[in-house]
Amino acid sequence: MTDLLHRERFYIRDINDKKGYIYAQQGLSMLAFGRTCVIRIVEEQENVVVEVRCSNKMGIGIPGIIGSIERKILQRLKDEL
């Protein structure tokens, strides 16, 4: 997980094991300022549910990049799981 996030330049800030959340944030740069990502991984019966939500609190950056990052992270997680 950490290698996957590091490839997208995200660094884990917090992990909530009880709820299955991983909170990550990108380093400081002009285009990535305020960009965060929340990953939720939980087991439901026989399946593993993975959700990825990214946001840019500052609203700086290229339109559509957040959705692209979400899809990349989700696809790589599916490949690994």
Buried (B, 14 or more C-beta within 10 A) or exposed (E): BEEBBEEBBBEBEEEEEEEBBBBBBBEEEEEBBBBBBBBBBEEEEEEEEBBBEBEBEEEEBEEEBBEEBBEBBBEBBEEEE
